Amino acid sequence: MTAIELRPCVAAEHAPAILAIFNDAIAHSTALYEYQPRTLETMANWFATKQAGGYPVIGAFDAAGQLLGFASWGPFRAYPAFKYTVEHSVYVHQDHRGRGIGRQLLTELLRQAEARDEVHALIAAIDMQNPGSIALHESLGFQHAGTLPQVGFKFGRWLDLGFWQRTLPTPHQPVDG
C-alpha cells in the first residue's frame, strides 16, 4: 500500500488536479457517464456545491504533495426524506491505481460518515464493467442493491449501472422533516 496523507482538498489549490483526474475518467472510462471534459469553471461550481452542502472532499497526497486521488459525497436524491442518504465517489489518478489508495479514501469516507452522525446509507453508482470498483466496495461491506440495465450510452455501447449500498448505524437520533 502506498504511504499517503489524507486531508481535505481546497478549491483554489486542488481544483486543477481533480479536474485532470475527472477528465481522464471521462475520456477513457465509463466511471463517469459524461462525454465532454469538465472545465475549471465547472470545478469552481463543484467545490462551491460541496462547501455549501457541508460535503467532504478528501484528497490522498504523496510525500511531495501531489494529489493521487480524491473522494467525496453529495446528495443521493433531492427529496427531504433522503437527507440521511448520500451518493459517494472515489477517483484515483491513472498512474496510481491498484495501490490501495481507493481503499484508504473510501475507508476515510466511511469513518467521516459515522463520525458526523448524519449519514445512514452510502450509495455507489458503478458501471457494471468496472470490476475494480465493484470489488473495492464489496470488500468494505457494500452490498449490490440493484442494476439499471442499458441506462447509459458511451463509446458506442449501452451501459448498465449498478448500485451498491452500505448502511451505517448512524444517525443515532434521526428525525422526520
Helices and strands as residue ranges (DSSP letters): E 5-8, H 11-28, H 40-53, E 57-61, E 67-75, G 80-82, E 85-92, G 94-96, H 101-116, E 121-127, H 131-139, E 143-154, E 157-167
